[in-house]
Amino acid sequence: MNRRELLKYGALGLASSYGLSRLPAFAQSPFPQPRTLEVLRADGVVEAQITARQSNLTLSGKPARLMTYGGFPGPTLRVREGETVRLNFTNNLPEATNLHLHGLHVPASVDDPLALVQPGESRLYEFTIPKGSAGTYWYHPHVHGRVAPQLYAGLAGLLVVEGPLDALPELKGAEEHLLVLKDWLFSGDRIPAWTQMDWMNGREGNLLTVNAAVRPTLRAQKATLRLRLLNASNARYYRLALENHPLYLIATDGGFLEKPVELPELLLAPGERAEVLVRLSRPGNYRLQALPYDRGAMMMPGGMNGMMGDQGMGQGMGQGMGMMDHGGMGGMGDTGMMGSMMGMGATRLETLLTVVAPASPKPLPLPASLAPVERLEPARAAATRRFELGERMMQAEFFINGQMFDPARVDVRAQLGSLEVWELVNKTDMDHPFHLHTYPFQVLSRGGKPAPYRAWKDTVNLRKNEVVRIAVPLRDFSGVTVYHCHIVEHEDRGMMGVLEVRD
C-alpha cells in the first residue's frame, strides 16, 4: 500500500484491523462449480430437501464459521418449466429462518417472507414452475431484522429453471458455468457483529469470491461460454467486464431477452442476476474484472468518534475497500479520521477470475432471436403509484413514502389482473436496488429516458436522486407480499413495504 492508498483508508492501524493494508496476492485456484441438489423426479413432480445449518468451511485457506445450506454456495436446484416442486426445508440453525424463492412467480402464500421456520422444524414449499420462466433465480432467508446477518453468513443458493430455449444449438453447444459473487469480512474465523456504519451503508467485505474461491482460473473447454451470474452480496455492486471481450446479455432476472444485447460491461446490484454469452475468438488468459463503482455516500459530521459502537472504529472501517475515496479526505480530526463524505463501493479494479481460452477457439454464432417479451401498455394502467425512498442516515433508519416497515400495515392495495405503473424515486445520496416479490415487472424508463430493451425484472437499481418507472402486471396470484431495498441492511432497518393483491 503506497502513501496515497494509506491516506485513502485513514490510518495504517485502522486499515490493518481487517487486513486492508496487507491484502495477500492470492494464488489462483481451479474454478469450482456449485454442486447440484439431488432430487427425485417422477411424473412432472420434483422432490428435494434443503437444510440450513451451522458450517465450518475454509475460505482463502482459512477456517470460517458460517451458516449455509450445506456449503457455500448452497446446492443448485435445477427444475424445468411446468414441473411441480416439493421442496422440504429443515432449519438446523439455533435461530428462526425461512426460504425466499427470489424471483420466482409463485403464490405469495408459498413464498411468504413473514412465515418463519423455528429451530429444529421443517416446512414444505410446494409450487409449480410457470411456463416461459426459464432463467436464473436463487433462494435465501427473509427473516425481517435478521436478513443481513443470515445472508452474509452464507445462506444462499442458485435455482435454475430450464426450458425449451435451452435446446437452441447456440445455447446447448455453449459451456455453462454458474458464478455466485460474494464478499466477506472476518474477525478470526467469525463474522463480526454489525456496527452502526454497517447498518447505515450496508456491509461490504474485503475478501471477494466467486463460488467461495478467490480469483479462480476457469479453463474453458469450448470457445463459447454461457455464464449465469448472481450477486449474492449484501451491499456490494459488481461492475463486470471481461478483458478484450464484450458480454452478450441473453437473460435478466426474469428470463430471456428477445435477442442478445452486446455490452462492454454489466452492472449487477445486490440480488440481481444475468446470463451472458462470451465468445472467445483467440487463445490467451482474460480476467473477469470488477471495475470501480461509486454507489453513493453518507455524511459524517466532524469526526467519527462514537459512531462505530462497541466493536470499535477499525471494524467499521474494515467493511469496505477504499470507502474513503468519495469526496476526498477532508480534515483529519483528533480521531485521525476524516470528517466529510464517505463513499461506499469498489474504488479500484479487482480481478474476480481468469478465463483461459482454448488453444484454437471457434466460437458459436450468436442466436438470432431468443424469447418474445410481452409489450406492456402503460396507457392502460389501472393505477400509477409513487414510491419515495428516504433515510434518516445517522439513525440508520430507512423509509418508503416516509414510513418504516410494519408487517401489520398494508401499504398498497391492488386488484388482481390489473396493470400498474410504479414511479420509484430515490431521494437519498446512495444507490438502492428495489426488489418486488411474486410479480415480475418491466422497466419503462430511467431518468426520463426509455429503457433500451424490454426485459422481465424483479430487482432494479436506483441511483441517488434517480427516478425509474416500471410496469407491474399483477397476475395469477392474490395475497400479501412485500417490496424492499435489496441492500439487506436497509431492508432490515425499515426500507420495505407490504403489497396486498385482492381478487
Salt bridges, closest charged atoms under 4 A:
GLU47 OE2 - ARG86 NH1 3.55
GLU83 OE2 - ARG41 NE 2.71
GLU83 OE2 - ARG80 NH1 3.99
GLU95 OE1 - ARG146 NE 2.85
ASP111 OD2 - HIS100 ND1 2.96
GLU126 OE2 - ARG86 NE 3.35
GLU162 OE2 - ARG78 NH1 2.78
ASP166 OD1 - ARG226 NH1 2.85
ASP166 OD1 - ARG228 NH2 3.89
GLU175 OE2 - HIS177 NE2 2.61
GLU176 OE2 - ARG78 NH2 2.33
GLU176 OE1 - ARG226 NH1 3.99
GLU176 OE2 - ARG228 NE 3.21
ASP183 OD2 - ARG236 NE 2.95
ASP189 OD1 - ARG190 NE 3.55
ASP198 OD2 - ARG203 NH2 2.80
GLU204 OE1 - ARG236 NH2 3.52
GLU204 OE2 - ARG295 NE 2.72
GLU243 OE2 - ARG287 NH2 2.48
ASP253 OD1 - ARG273 NH1 3.49
ASP253 OD2 - LYS457 NZ 3.06
GLU258 OE2 - ARG454 NH2 2.93
GLU265 OE2 - ARG239 NE 2.70
GLU272 OE2 - LYS457 NZ 2.60
GLU275 OE1 - ARG226 NH2 2.74
GLU275 OE2 - ARG228 NH1 2.97
ASP294 OD2 - HIS326 ND1 2.59
GLU350 OE1 - ARG215 NH2 3.93
GLU350 OE2 - ARG348 NE 3.07
GLU374 OE2 - ARG475 NH2 2.66
GLU388 OE2 - ARG386 NE 2.87
GLU391 OE1 - HIS432 NE2 3.98
GLU397 OE1 - ARG392 NH1 2.30
ASP411 OD1 - ARG409 NE 2.65
GLU420 OE1 - ARG385 NE 2.65
GLU423 OE1 - ARG386 NH1 2.85
ASP431 OD1 - ARG463 NE 3.68
ASP458 OD1 - HIS102 NE2 2.96
ASP458 OD2 - ARG273 NH2 2.69
ASP458 OD1 - HIS435 ND1 3.41
GLU466 OE1 - ARG446 NH1 2.89
ASP476 OD2 - HIS105 NE2 2.67
GLU491 OE2 - HIS142 NE2 3.22
GLU491 OE1 - HIS484 ND1 3.24
GLU500 OE1 - ARG413 NE 3.46
GLU500 OE2 - ARG502 NE 3.59
